[in-house]
């Protein structure tokens, strides 16, 4: 059921209007005794889910008893991050999702279905796993909050991904990521429907229909006039229709078709959001379909300190590196540590240029040149790069340097998907 839908490419939905929409929906639902909220974590700071969670807390008060950020495989949030992102929500309400130990398998999607949707690329069963807290029968409302934006693993982020991946288990996360990588991210990104989404929809309709989950989805974009991030859409519902409407608007809003292939792309990774290549490689995923053969992607990463946010995944990235699909698939066939962590294999595929363009990472002081080069990236000096590409003087899109070099600048790769018509596979 669709409870609320508002948005357009030019809409700007204010804080007051979001608060009013939430109250309207909650009033119509009737009284609730115990509420669980599943918002994104700090890596999705720009999603506007933080203020929405605070508004939900204001509305329900003590009836909102638990808030579990959808960490997926990310590191737990610090108290400072929690108080900054979810202002006014008491710390004692927050729970940490443990993707390895606190999950329950509620059903299994058959291998025949995965083989069908992947066109024969994978043939394994998929466990539908969720944090055990979601199965507590005393909850009469579970609010899943997040932003819909193009995504490399599933096509469009959020909706059931927030449930089965955000608070899902290690096997389900790993297998879903590998399914997406095997099918091909260029065939997935920007689509509401994909093999991974089909599997999650199968799980939703077969295994968790009894859970009182309502999705609160935003579409966000940078306003051209003010330069500020604004909310273009708000969609609230409990089924695919809500997500489909949000995805349609995100495709209009966050999908950037460049008029010519990019030969030099400079991407800035905000230090408050990006501290690992696990997250920072959005600079690779989201731009690859806009980059020309032989292009250079320069990634300015002042806060980079690790490859994987999980210790084991960090070790695997250091061991195998971003060396392309054939190398990664062969390593996966030959090594049990990758077979047990298919999500890491998928990530290594996503983060490689496949030898088609050059990736130059420019880290801050917490990551060495040797570390960067050991995983297959080129290293760049951050201070020198910032002098050549002063981010305070560049605007998103095409820029011309004083020496005549043409550069395409992206201030936040999490906010869009960039492509050239010649590389968009429909």
N, C-alpha and C positions, 0 to 999 in steps of 0.2 A: 504494500500500500504506500502511495506517495502522500506524505503529510504536508509538505511544503516545497515549493519550487520557485525560485526567483533568480534571474541572472541574464546578462547579455554581455557582449564584448565591450560595451561602453558603460555598463552599469557600475556604480560605486555604492556598495551597501555599507552603511555606517554602523558603528558599534551599537547605537540605540536601536537601529532597525533589526540587527541580529538578535539583540536581547528581546525585542518585542516579538520576533518570529518564534524564538524558543519558547517564550511564555505562552504564546498562542497554541503551539503544538502540545506542550505539556498540559495546559489546561484542558485541551480537548481529549487527551488520553485519560484523564481522570486521576484520582489519587494513587500515589505509589508509596510503598512502605520502605523499600530498600533498593538503592540504586548503585550500580557499578559503572564507572566511566573508564573507557579504554581510549586514551588520546595518544598521539605520537610522542616520541621522546624529543630531546633537545636538538637532535639532528634535523628535525622538521620545524625548527623555530618559526620559520616564515609562513607556516600553514594557517595561522590564526587559530589553531586549536587551543593554544594556551588561554587566550581571552575567553573563548567559548567554554572551556572547562571551568573557568572562574565564574562565568555567568550561570552555568549549571549548578555550581556550588551555592551561589547566591539564591537560586530558585528553590532548591531542595533542602538546603541546610543540613541538618543532622541525618536526613534520610539518604543523602549521598554518603555512604559509609566507606567506599573503597575506590581508589583511583590507581589503575595499573597501566603505566606507560607501555606502549607496544614496542618493546626493545628489539624484538627479533633476536639477532645475534650481536646487537650493540652492547656497549658497556653500560652498567647501571648509571642512572643520573645521580649527580651529587646534590646535596642539600641546596647549594647555591643555585644550581641550574633549576631545581624544582621551584624554589621561591621566586626566581626570576621569570620563569615561563608561565607558571600557574599562580598568579598573584592572588593572595587572599585565601588560598585553599590550604587548610591545616596540614602540616607535614605528617601527622599521625594517620592520615587517610591513605597515604601512598604505599603501594605494594610493589615489590621487585619481581619481574617475570624471569624465571630461571628456565631457559629454553631446553636445558639438558635434563632437568630432574623434576620439574613441577607440572608435567603435562600428562594428559590422558588421551588415549586414542579412542575416538568416538565412532569410528567406522573406517572402512577401507575401500578406496576406489579401485575397481578391478584393472588388472594389467591390460585387458582387451580394450578398455576405454582409453587408456593412455596411449596405446599403440594406434588407435583410430585417430585421436585428435592430433597426435604428433606426426602423422603420416609415416608411421613405422620407425621413427627415430629412437624411441624408447619403448620398452615393454616390461615395465615393472609395476607392481601395485603401489598405490600412494596412500599413506596413513593420514587420515584427517585428525590432526592433533590440536588440542587447545589447552590452555592453562586450566588446572582443576578448579580454580576459583569460579570460572564461568558456569560450572555445573552445580553450584550451590543453589538449591531450590528456593532459598529465601529471597533471592533477587527477583523483583518483579519488573525491573527495567535495566537493560544493559545498553549504554550509549557508546557506540563506536564513532569516534570523532577523527576527522582527518581531511587532507587536501587531495583532490584528484588532479593529477599532472602526468604527462607522459613518463613512462617507466620502462627500463631496459629488460626487466625479467618478465613482466606480466602485461605490458602494453600501456595500461593506465593504472596508476597507483591507487591504493586505498580500497574501500568497500570490504569485501571478504578477505582481502589480503591482510587487512589490519587484524583479523581474527586468526586465520590459519597460519599466517607468517609472523605478524607482529607479536602475537601471544601464542604462537605455535611451538612445535617441538623440532628437535634437531633433524630427525629423519624427514619429516614433512618439508621443512625449509630447504634442506639440501636437495631433495628430489625435485621440488618445484623449480628451484633455480637451474638445475641441470636440464630439466625439460625445456625451459625457456631458451637456454643457451644452445641446446641441441637443435631446436627448431629454427633458431636464427633471430637475433634481436632486431635486425633490419626488417623482418617480416612481422614483428610484434609491436614495436614502439609506436605509440599514438593510437592504438586500436583498443576499443572497449572489449572486444572479443578476441581471445587468443587461446592457444592450447592450455596455458596455465590457468587462465580465467575460467575456461570450460571445466577444468578439474575442480577448481574451488566452488564453482556453481553446483556441480554434481554433489560435492560434499555438503554444501549449504542445504540443498533441497532434500537430501537423503538422511543427513545425520544431525543437523542442529535446528530443524524447523521448530522444535519445542522451546528453544531459548528466546527470551524476550528482547532480541537485539534490534535496536533502531540505529540507523546510520545518519550521522550529521556530517555532510560533505561540503567543503568549500572549493571554490575555484579562485585562484589569486593571480595577480599580474602587476607589473610595474606600470604606474600611470605615466604616460608620456609627458604630460604637462608638469606635474609636481615631482616626478622621479620617485615617488613613494609607492610602496606596495599597497595595493587596495584589494578589497574583496569584490570580485566580479559576479560571483554566484554563490547561492546557499541552497542546498537541497537536503531534505530530511525525509527518510522513508525506511521501509524494512525489506525491500526487495530490489531486483535488478533494475527496475524502472528508474529509481532514484539515482543509481550509479550511471545508468545510460545517459540520462539528461545532463548530469555533471560532466561526463566524458565528452559529450557533444560540445558543450561550452568550452571545456579545456582545449579541445582540438582547435576551436576557433581562436582561443585566447593565447595558448601556450605553444602552439605549433608555428615555428618561424621558418618560412620558405625563403631562402636567400636567392638573390637574383643571379649570382654567379658563384662558382665554387671558391671556397676559401683556401688561399695558399699560406697565409700566416694567421693563426688564431691565438689570441691571448685570453686566458681564462683566469679569473681571480677567485681564490678559495677563501672565503671569510673565516678568520681564525676562530670565531665563536662557534662555527658549525663544522669545519673540516679539519680534523687532526689525523686522519688516516687515508691511505689510498683506497681502502674499502669504501669510503664515502666520497673521497675526492675524485675518484675515477669517473664520477658523473661528468667531469670535464671531457672524458674520452667517450663515454656512452652517448651523451646527448649531442655531440658535435660531429661524430664520425661520418654521418651521412651528408654533411655539408662540406667536408674536407676533400680537396683535390688530391689525386695521386701525387706523392712527393711533397705534400704540404708539411708544415711544422705546426704542432700544437704546443704552445708554451703555457705551462701551468704554474701560476704564482701561488705558492702554498706556504705562507709564513708560519703556520702553526703545525705543520706536518711533523709527527713524532713516531708514527708506526704505520705498518701496512694493514694488518687486520686488527679489528677492535677486540677480537677474541684471541687469547694467547695461542691456541692451537692453529687457528686460521692464519695468524701472523707468521707462525713457523712454516706453514705450508707455502705461503706466498714467497717467503725468503728462500725456501728450498727449491721451488719449481719455477718461479718467475713468470712474467707476462710475455710468453714466447710464442703465442699463436695457437690456433685451434688444433692443428695436427699434432704439435708437440704435447699439448695438454691432454688430448684424448689418448695418445699413446702412453703418457705418464699415468693417466687414470687406469688404463687397462693393466698396467704393469705394477702398480703400487697400491697396497691396501690402505695406506693412510689417506690417499685421495679418494679411493672407493668408499671409505667411511665418511668422507666429507665432500660430497658431490657439490655442495654449494660453493666450496672453495674452487673446485674445478671450473664451475660456471663463471665465477668471478675472474679467474685467470683468463678465460676466453673473452669476457666482456672488456677487460682492461688492456687487451693487446690491439695494436694497430694492424695486425696480420702482415706487417712489413710494408703496408701501403703508405703510411705517413709516419713522421718522426714525432715522438712524444718527449718533450723536454720538461722535466720537473725541476722547479726552482724552490727548494725547501728553505725553511728557517734554520736556526742553529741546532735543532733537536734531531736532525737527520743528516747523515754524512753523504758525501759524494759516492763513496764506496757502496753504501747501502742502496742508493738510488740506481747506480749502474749495475749492481748485482742482480736486480730483478728484471733487467732488460730495458730500462728507460735511459735516456740521455739526461745528464745533470746540467743545470744552469745556475749561475750565481744570482741569488735573489736580489741583492742590492743593485747589481749591474742591470738586471732585467727591469727593475722598478725605475731606474734612471732612464732607460731607453723607452719603457712603456709606462709613463706616469699615470696611474689609475685615476688620480684626482683631476686629470686634464682630458681623459678620454671619455667617450660616451658609448653606451651599448650600441653595437653595430659597426659600420665601417668607419675607420679613422685613417688619416694620412699623417705619417710621422714627418718631422722637419726635413729628413733626407729623401722624402718621396715614397718611402715604403708604405704599402697599403696593409692595414691590419684590421681584422674583425675582432672586436672586444666583447667579452661576456662577463658581466660583473657577478653573476650567480648562476651556475649551470643547473641548479636544482629547479629553476623556474620555467624551463622550457625544453623544447626539442628543436634542433636546427637541422635543416636538410636542404639539398638541392634537388630539383625535379628529376635529374638524371639518376639519382640514387634512391629515390623513394619507391619502394616496391609495393605495389597495390594489389 
